[in-house]
Amino acid sequence: MDHSSLKRHLITAALPLALLTAGSAQADLDTVRFGVPPWPGVTVKSEVASQILEAMGYQTQQSELAVGVILNGLANDDLDVYLGGWYPIEQEMIDPLVADDKVDKVAKNISNANSGLVVPEYVHEAGVNSVADLDRYKDRFDGEIQGIEAGTGINDAILAAIDEDSAGLGDWQLRESSTSAMLAYADQKISDKQWVTFVGWEPHWMNVSYDLYYLEDSDDSGVAQIESTVWSVVPAGLEAEDANLYRFLSQYQVAIADQNDWVYQYSHEERPADEVASEWIRNHYDTVGEWLDGVKTKEGEPAIDAVKAQLDG
């Protein structure tokens, strides 16, 4: 996930939903309509789910939209599935809709995701375990923290920690830049085995490319050990309308390591999402079988058998 994209698409409107759907609420779920923000992790996660559902006899539709438009679409039965309900960032947007019985949080499709300041493993092995350890080695870091785009939540937390001199960071500098520029800088430092600390999060391809250590927090700085959860969100009436689909979504829980790999293949290696998804499904039938435990095709057959037949055929 790109944090700048996250903030931008939380507040940006997109095309009116009526322009991307032929009708509004549908009487049945022959077609499952996904709302997909332009984030690599949710893109591949939606594609994996879509390929499984198509093997089960559903049609699927994926529409790239801003988060606010997606949530409105779910509340109005214009969309059926959103796999990117990022908490706590989107909590104030989603919880009121849950309270009003407009949407339902089906399951945590990603649990215990970590974000915050990271260092390369060789820096950790040299004695940097927590945010409090950074200042002990200030000269080796040049007194700099590498950040992402200005105005993002994690950057604001780092600036607040500097202003408040949390964990001895009062005389440090935050170097704000784009996510890609930050990672390019970190890549150069890591290639040369130099010391660097920067903003990290999972799932993301950085966790595949580099051996990183997520720093422990200190003085409640708010810049480390930030735990996130990603929810699958659906219209409130989905379980009554299609209990079989609802069961699949309630069991569709992705390991962070798997989504790290999806993002690496799609975003870093620039492979098509459908190719990444189909290859992963074929190589992980045990996991897919757990997702499809008790789930049937539209014809009433075991869903896992249909998936294997579709992907291996």
ChimeraX attribute file (.defattr): number of C-alpha atoms within 10 A of each C-alpha:
attribute: neighborCount
match mode: 1-to-1
recipient: residues
	/A:1	18
	/A:2	18
	/A:3	17
	/A:4	17
	/A:5	16
	/A:6	19
	/A:7	17
	/A:8	14
	/A:9	19
	/A:10	17
	/A:11	12
	/A:12	12
	/A:13	13
	/A:14	14
	/A:15	11
	/A:16	11
	/A:17	18
	/A:18	11
	/A:19	8
	/A:20	13
	/A:21	14
	/A:22	9
	/A:23	10
	/A:24	13
	/A:25	14
	/A:26	12
	/A:27	7
	/A:28	10
	/A:29	15
	/A:30	13
	/A:31	15
	/A:32	18
	/A:33	22
	/A:34	27
	/A:35	28
	/A:36	26
	/A:37	25
	/A:38	18
	/A:39	18
	/A:40	25
	/A:41	28
	/A:42	22
	/A:43	23
	/A:44	24
	/A:45	22
	/A:46	25
	/A:47	23
	/A:48	22
	/A:49	19
	/A:50	22
	/A:51	20
	/A:52	27
	/A:53	22
	/A:54	18
	/A:55	20
	/A:56	24
	/A:57	17
	/A:58	18
	/A:59	15
	/A:60	18
	/A:61	17
	/A:62	19
	/A:63	16
	/A:64	17
	/A:65	23
	/A:66	22
	/A:67	27
	/A:68	18
	/A:69	23
	/A:70	25
	/A:71	26
	/A:72	18
	/A:73	26
	/A:74	25
	/A:75	22
	/A:76	16
	/A:77	21
	/A:78	24
	/A:79	27
	/A:80	26
	/A:81	26
	/A:82	25
	/A:83	28
	/A:84	25
	/A:85	23
	/A:86	17
	/A:87	16
	/A:88	13
	/A:89	16
	/A:90	18
	/A:91	11
	/A:92	10
	/A:93	16
	/A:94	22
	/A:95	15
	/A:96	12
	/A:97	19
	/A:98	17
	/A:99	10
	/A:100	10
	/A:101	13
	/A:102	20
	/A:103	25
	/A:104	22
	/A:105	20
	/A:106	23
	/A:107	20
	/A:108	23
	/A:109	22
	/A:110	23
	/A:111	16
	/A:112	14
	/A:113	16
	/A:114	18
	/A:115	20
	/A:116	24
	/A:117	27
	/A:118	28
	/A:119	25
	/A:120	22
	/A:121	16
	/A:122	16
	/A:123	19
	/A:124	18
	/A:125	10
	/A:126	8
	/A:127	12
	/A:128	22
	/A:129	19
	/A:130	20
	/A:131	27
	/A:132	18
	/A:133	17
	/A:134	24
	/A:135	18
	/A:136	13
	/A:137	13
	/A:138	16
	/A:139	11
	/A:140	13
	/A:141	17
	/A:142	12
	/A:143	17
	/A:144	19
	/A:145	21
	/A:146	24
	/A:147	26
	/A:148	25
	/A:149	21
	/A:150	14
	/A:151	12
	/A:152	17
	/A:153	16
	/A:154	23
	/A:155	22
	/A:156	16
	/A:157	17
	/A:158	25
	/A:159	18
	/A:160	17
	/A:161	21
	/A:162	19
	/A:163	13
	/A:164	13
	/A:165	15
	/A:166	19
	/A:167	19
	/A:168	19
	/A:169	24
	/A:170	15
	/A:171	12
	/A:172	21
	/A:173	16
	/A:174	17
	/A:175	15
	/A:176	17
	/A:177	14
	/A:178	15
	/A:179	19
	/A:180	12
	/A:181	15
	/A:182	18
	/A:183	19
	/A:184	12
	/A:185	15
	/A:186	22
	/A:187	16
	/A:188	12
	/A:189	15
	/A:190	19
	/A:191	10
	/A:192	9
	/A:193	12
	/A:194	14
	/A:195	19
	/A:196	22
	/A:197	24
	/A:198	21
	/A:199	23
	/A:200	26
	/A:201	22
	/A:202	21
	/A:203	25
	/A:204	23
	/A:205	24
	/A:206	19
	/A:207	19
	/A:208	15
	/A:209	13
	/A:210	15
	/A:211	12
	/A:212	18
	/A:213	21
	/A:214	25
	/A:215	24
	/A:216	18
	/A:217	19
	/A:218	17
	/A:219	12
	/A:220	12
	/A:221	20
	/A:222	19
	/A:223	26
	/A:224	24
	/A:225	21
	/A:226	18
	/A:227	15
	/A:228	18
	/A:229	18
	/A:230	24
	/A:231	23
	/A:232	21
	/A:233	26
	/A:234	27
	/A:235	26
	/A:236	22
	/A:237	16
	/A:238	20
	/A:239	15
	/A:240	9
	/A:241	13
	/A:242	13
	/A:243	13
	/A:244	19
	/A:245	21
	/A:246	19
	/A:247	19
	/A:248	22
	/A:249	22
	/A:250	17
	/A:251	18
	/A:252	23
	/A:253	20
	/A:254	17
	/A:255	15
	/A:256	19
	/A:257	14
	/A:258	13
	/A:259	21
	/A:260	21
	/A:261	22
	/A:262	28
	/A:263	29
	/A:264	23
	/A:265	21
	/A:266	21
	/A:267	19
	/A:268	15
	/A:269	11
	/A:270	11
	/A:271	14
	/A:272	12
	/A:273	21
	/A:274	17
	/A:275	14
	/A:276	20
	/A:277	22
	/A:278	16
	/A:279	12
	/A:280	16
	/A:281	19
	/A:282	15
	/A:283	10
	/A:284	10
	/A:285	15
	/A:286	12
	/A:287	14
	/A:288	24
	/A:289	17
	/A:290	15
	/A:291	21
	/A:292	25
	/A:293	14
	/A:294	13
	/A:295	22
	/A:296	20
	/A:297	22
	/A:298	17
	/A:299	9
	/A:300	10
	/A:301	12
	/A:302	17
	/A:303	26
	/A:304	24
	/A:305	16
	/A:306	19
	/A:307	25
	/A:308	17
	/A:309	11
	/A:310	15
	/A:311	14
	/A:312	9
	/A:313	6
